[in-house]
Amino acid sequence: MAKRKIVWSRKAQIKLSSILQFYTERNGSKSYSVKLYAQISRAVKLLEKHPDIGHKSDFESVRGLIIKSYIVFYENFPDKILIHSIWDCNQNPNDLKIK
């Protein structure tokens, strides 16, 4: 079986970047952002071998992988895992847009 490739949508890349930038600015240091990025990367890498570990969402084929206080929304395809968005659970849930 071929290994699936992790593909981050532009929206997911921007969301992740803004989360990491927020903590860098708030803390005056990159150390927490580096640790958070490593945790998210390790968890997302698990999806290559275990694409169904995320929780089913209200969207038919989208799952959510919980990492600390974040949810990574992704979709499983035969050749790739598409990361649609990353959500900070401390935000207003009415603002959530996955795709």
C-alpha positions as CSV (number, residue, x, y, z in Angstrom):
1,M,0.0,0.0,0.0
2,A,1.4,3.4,-1.0
3,K,1.9,6.0,1.7
4,R,-0.6,8.8,1.6
5,K,0.8,12.3,1.3
6,I,-0.2,15.1,3.7
7,V,-1.4,18.1,1.8
8,W,-2.2,21.4,3.7
9,S,-4.7,23.7,2.0
10,R,-3.8,27.3,1.8
11,K,-6.5,28.1,4.4
12,A,-5.0,25.6,6.8
13,Q,-1.5,26.9,6.3
14,I,-2.6,30.5,7.0
15,K,-4.5,29.4,10.1
16,L,-1.6,27.5,11.5
17,S,0.8,30.3,10.7
18,S,-1.5,32.8,12.5
19,I,-1.8,30.6,15.6
20,L,2.0,30.2,15.8
21,Q,2.5,33.9,15.2
22,F,0.1,34.8,18.0
23,Y,2.0,32.8,20.6
24,T,5.3,34.1,19.4
25,E,4.1,37.7,19.8
26,R,2.3,37.1,23.0
27,N,5.2,35.3,24.7
28,G,7.9,37.4,23.2
29,S,9.6,34.1,22.2
30,K,9.3,31.4,19.6
31,S,9.9,28.5,22.0
32,Y,6.2,27.7,22.7
33,S,5.3,28.0,19.0
34,V,8.1,25.6,18.1
35,K,6.9,23.1,20.6
36,L,3.3,23.5,19.4
37,Y,4.3,23.1,15.8
38,A,6.2,19.9,16.6
39,Q,3.1,18.5,18.4
40,I,0.8,19.3,15.6
41,S,3.2,17.9,13.0
42,R,3.7,14.6,14.9
43,A,-0.1,14.1,15.3
44,V,-0.8,14.9,11.6
45,K,2.0,12.5,10.5
46,L,0.0,9.7,12.2
47,L,-2.7,10.2,9.7
48,E,-0.5,8.8,7.0
49,K,-0.8,5.3,8.5
50,H,-4.0,5.8,10.5
51,P,-6.3,8.1,8.5
52,D,-9.4,7.2,10.5
53,I,-8.2,8.2,14.0
54,G,-10.0,11.5,13.8
55,H,-13.5,12.0,15.0
56,K,-16.3,12.2,12.4
57,S,-17.6,15.7,11.8
58,D,-21.0,16.9,10.6
59,F,-19.5,17.0,7.1
60,E,-19.8,13.6,5.4
61,S,-16.1,12.8,4.7
62,V,-14.4,15.3,7.0
63,R,-12.8,14.2,10.3
64,G,-11.3,16.2,13.1
65,L,-8.1,15.3,14.9
66,I,-7.9,16.8,18.4
67,I,-4.5,18.1,19.4
68,K,-4.4,20.0,22.7
69,S,-7.0,22.7,22.3
70,Y,-7.0,22.5,18.5
71,I,-8.9,20.5,15.9
72,V,-7.3,19.7,12.6
73,F,-10.1,19.1,10.0
74,Y,-9.0,16.8,7.2
75,E,-10.3,14.6,4.5
76,N,-9.0,11.1,3.6
77,F,-8.4,10.4,-0.1
78,P,-6.8,7.2,-1.5
79,D,-3.5,9.1,-2.3
80,K,-3.5,11.9,0.1
81,I,-4.8,13.4,3.4
82,L,-6.1,16.9,2.7
83,I,-5.9,19.2,5.8
84,H,-8.8,21.7,5.3
85,S,-8.4,23.8,8.4
86,I,-7.1,24.0,12.0
87,W,-9.4,25.4,14.6
88,D,-8.5,26.9,18.0
89,C,-11.3,25.6,20.3
90,N,-11.0,28.8,22.4
91,Q,-12.7,30.7,19.6
92,N,-16.4,31.3,19.0
93,P,-17.8,28.1,17.5
94,N,-20.2,30.2,15.3
95,D,-17.1,31.4,13.4
96,L,-16.0,27.9,12.4
97,K,-15.7,27.3,8.6
98,I,-14.1,24.0,7.7
99,K,-14.0,24.1,3.9
